[in-house]
């Protein structure tokens, strides 16, 4: 398991952490979070593994709160299978009760494609999570997947955008205008924008567009809990 910092764009201060899967089979080397999730999906293990990941993340962030006085948010991503799970709310409630983790500090990310296609119980699950006090986040990998409609129609509290959407595009390009439209809509409905894979050269664009939070190796690569905690310090860690 690995964690990476979720930072505030305005000042670079750590606002929370994302919890990620990590596995290093003998003779293979470390597998990324995405690779682990693909394997778990194909073997039918994603539902129990996802519940374990959420529970472990909640406990770790709770430990940091108690021992290091760091009141962090936790970002936990769901696969399409998890997002459509009829028992998702039961699983989340069980973890929150067991770990005593504050619902309002949990960000649960659902893929926008599953929401736009209304797969299984996905939309109902998002609404139920919001009613519980959890902050639903949608992940957007492209702007042709119904993101604007989802943000307008559902109680979304966060939108995760890929910095790669700007690759090869100018700051005054049609793509940049669409991203500004989406971040503006997110702001109007009270949803925070999280930029993934952010580089230093693009921080100014995203900050001006209204993004509040960021992830990426520039701000901290995935690492073990002890490695991340070592960077906190007495006054709190800030990104470079």
N, C-alpha and C positions, 0 to 999 in steps of 0.2 A: 504494500500500500504506500502511496505517495501523496504529498500535499503540495500545492503551489499557491502563492499569495494572490489574493484579490485586492488590488490597490485602488485608492481614490486618485483619479487623474489630476485633480486640482492641486494636490500636495504630495502625492506619492506615498501616503501613509497606508499601512496595511489595514484593510477594512474587514477582511475575512479570508477564508481559504477554500480551495476546491479540493475535494477528496477524489483520488484516482486509484484505479487498480494497477497493480504491478506484480509481475511474476517472472522468475528467472529459472526455467527448467534446466537441469544439468545438460551441458553440451549445446545449449541453444542460445543462452544469453538472455538479457532482460527483455521482456515483452512490454510494449506500450499499453496504455489504458485502452486505446481503441482495439488493439489486437486481442487483448484479454476479453473485451466485451464481445467481439465477434465470435471467439471461441466459446464463450459462455452461452451465447445465443444459439449456436449450432448444436451444442450439447444439451440444451434445455436447462442449464444451471443459472441463467441470468436472474430469475426471480429470487431464489434463496440467496444467491451471491450478492444481488443488489441490496437486499434487506440487511445482510451482514455488513456490507460496505457503509450503509447509512448508519447503522448502530455503532460501528467502530468510529466513524467520523464524528458522530455526536459525542461519544465518550471522550475522544481526544480533545475536541474543542472545549468540552466541559472541564477537562483536566487543566487546559491552559487558562481557563477562566479562574479556576480555584487556586492554582499554584503560581501563575504568573500575572494574574490580574489583567488578562487580555480578554476582552469581551468581543469575540469575533463572530462573524456570520459564517455559516457553512453552506457551500454550494455543492449540490448533489445532482448528477445528471441521470436521466432515465433513458433507456432504450425504447423504441416503439412498442416492444412487447411489454415492458414494464408499465409504460404510460397507459396502455389499454387494459391492464390487469384489473379484473373485477374486485380483487382484494387489496388494491393499492392503498386505499384509505385506511383499511384495517392494519396493514403493515406499518404505515407511517405513524398512526396513532399509537400502536404498540411500542414502537421504538421511542417515540417522544415520552411516553409514560415511563418506560423502563429506564431511560437515561436522564429523565427530568430536563430535557433540552427545551429551551423556549421556542415555541412554534414560530414566533415572529422573527427569529434569527436563522431560520432554515429557508434556503432558496432551493426549490425543487425544479429542475430544468426538464421540460418536455419538448420533443422535436416538433417543429411547426408543421412538418409534412403530415405527421400523424393527426394533428389537430385539424388541419385543412381538409384532410380526407375523412375526418370523423371516424377514425378506426376504433372499433370496440367501445370501451367506456372512456376514451381519452378526454373528451370535452367535459363529461360529467366529473371525471376525476380532477380536472383542473379547477372546476367550480368548487368541488368539495374541499380541496386543499386550501383554496382561498378562504372558504367559510371557516376552516379550522384555524386560520391565522397564519398559515404557511404562505410564503411569498412565491407564487408560481412564476417561473421564467421560461420563455420560449427561446429555442435555439434556431437561428436563421442562417442558412448556408447559401441562400440565393434569394433574389427578390421576386422570383416568379412562382413562389410556393404559397401564396396567400397570406403572407405575414401581416400586411396592412389590415386585412379583414379580420384576422384572428385577434390582433391587438385592439381593434375597435369593438369587437363583439364579446370578448371574454375578459374576466377579471385578472388580466395579466399584470404582474408587478415588476417584471423585468424582461428585457429583450437582449439576448446575447447575439452579437454580430461578429462576423469574421472579418478581421482587418484585410484579408485577402480579397474581399469584394472590391477593394480599391486598386488592386494590382493592375498596372498598365493604364490606369485611368487618371485623368487630371482632376484637380480639385474643383474645377468648374464644369466637369463632364456630366452627362445625363445620369450616370450611375451615382455620382456624388450628390446630385440633386435628389435622387430617389432615397438615398441614405439619409439626407437631411430631412426629407419628408417623414420617413419612418421614425427617426429620433424625435422629431417635433410631435408626432402623434403620441409616441410613448410618453413624452413629457406631459402632454395634455391629459392623459388618463392616469398619471401618477406612477408610471413604470420607469425604472432606472435602466439605462442602457449600459451593457457590459461589452467591451470590445476584446475579442480573443486574438492572440497572436500579434499584439500591438508592438510596433517598432517605434523608436524614438522619433524618427522623421515624420511619422503620421500622428503623433500625439496632439499637435496643434490643431489639425483638422477635426479630429474627433472631439476635442474639448470645445471647440467653437460650434460644432454641430449639436452639442448637448449631451455627449456621453459622460457618465459619472465614474464608471469603474472600468478596470482593465486587467487582463491576464496576459501572460506571455513571458518568454525567456528573458526579455529585457528587464522585466520586473522580478524575475525569480523562476528558475526551472523547477520541475517536480523534484521533491526531495523527501527524505525521511522526516518524521516528526521532530526528532532531536536536532537535525540539521536546520530545520526551519526555526525552531524555538531558539537556537543559538544566535539567530540574527535579530531577535526581538530587542534585546537590551533593556535597560531600565526605562528609557524614554520612548521605546517603540521603534520598530524597524521602518525605514523608509526606502523606497526604491531609488535606484541611481538616477 
